[in-house]
């Protein structure tokens, strides 16, 4: 799957943990899909990066579109890649 196709999938924020996950689709469960709609997020920019020593990977502070700076969350590199944000770099506005 190419990056554009992957980015078409909707991602949601889990309120309790602050983690991003794939939103439910109407095909899977229309009721859950409707509940997921308000928590759908799209990356706007990466603001900071920190290395997780134990896991030997990075997490990025993500500014989400249409959300205040207080709504920024730290997201693991693997999750950003699954969201189709392979080419996004720290300090860079999203070009999608």
Phi and psi in degrees as a GROMACS rama.xvg file:
@    title "Ramachandran Plot"
@    xaxis  label "Phi"
@    yaxis  label "Psi"
@TYPE xy
-83.6154  167.259  UNK-2
-60.2288  -39.5908  UNK-3
-61.5594  -45.3794  UNK-4
-63.418  -42.6736  UNK-5
-63.192  -39.435  UNK-6
-67.2661  -17.4857  UNK-7
-71.5136  -20.7031  UNK-8
-72.0596  140.317  UNK-9
-87.2651  139.856  UNK-10
-117.915  146.465  UNK-11
-122.917  156.577  UNK-12
-96.6894  132.181  UNK-13
-84.1401  114.82  UNK-14
-58.1163  -40.4577  UNK-15
-69.1618  -44.6446  UNK-16
-99.7019  -20.5874  UNK-17
76.9151  13.0555  UNK-18
-92.5913  154.006  UNK-19
-92.2336  141.789  UNK-20
-145.209  160.723  UNK-21
-64.4879  135.518  UNK-22
-73.0559  152.394  UNK-23
-69.1077  145.442  UNK-24
-98.7954  161.756  UNK-25
-62.4049  -28.7682  UNK-26
-68.7698  -41.1087  UNK-27
-69.7718  -54.2857  UNK-28
-158.997  98.7173  UNK-29
-56.4575  -36.3267  UNK-30
-66.6026  -46.7282  UNK-31
-67.1448  -35.6339  UNK-32
-61.7865  -39.9398  UNK-33
-66.9121  -37.5275  UNK-34
-68.2831  -32.851  UNK-35
-74.7444  -25.6206  UNK-36
-51.6434  -47.0173  UNK-37
-66.5754  -21.9318  UNK-38
-98.4772  8.70101  UNK-39
-66.5532  139.022  UNK-40
-132.235  153.643  UNK-41
-135.452  128.744  UNK-42
-63.0937  138.959  UNK-43
-107.357  -43.3459  UNK-44
-160.446  153.529  UNK-45
-99.148  125.805  UNK-46
-100.503  -41.1234  UNK-47
-142.083  163.755  UNK-48
-137.793  140.327  UNK-49
-138.338  147.982  UNK-50
-93.8568  133.94  UNK-51
-92.8332  106.074  UNK-52
-58.1538  -48.6034  UNK-53
-61.4107  -47.253  UNK-54
-83.3746  -12.235  UNK-55
56.2294  46.1326  UNK-56
-142.805  -178.386  UNK-57
-118.707  153.047  UNK-58
-120.642  151.346  UNK-59
-124.96  139.246  UNK-60
-80.2918  119.458  UNK-61
-107.635  129.252  UNK-62
-91.855  122.592  UNK-63
-93.3197  144.328  UNK-64
-59.7939  139.176  UNK-65
62.2993  21.5677  UNK-66
-125.095  146.616  UNK-67
-70.0358  163.423  UNK-68
-57.196  -30.0733  UNK-69
-64.2023  -18.058  UNK-70
-89.8113  4.66418  UNK-71
-61.5462  146.602  UNK-72
-136.924  160.439  UNK-73
-92.647  127.213  UNK-74
-126.566  136.897  UNK-75
-69.0769  149.58  UNK-76
-55.0882  -43.3997  UNK-77
-58.7696  -40.6424  UNK-78
-65.9719  -43.2898  UNK-79
-60.6191  -38.7144  UNK-80
-66.4846  -40.1418  UNK-81
-64.0656  -29.5218  UNK-82
-77.0751  -5.68368  UNK-83
90.326  23.3834  UNK-84
-109.505  49.7459  UNK-85
-65.5344  -38.8661  UNK-86
-91.9778  0.00895424  UNK-87
-74.1188  137.333  UNK-88
-123.321  159.007  UNK-89
-57.1011  134.356  UNK-90
81.4286  5.08457  UNK-91
-107.255  136.859  UNK-92
-72.2147  146.807  UNK-93
-72.1278  136.079  UNK-94
-106.225  37.2461  UNK-95
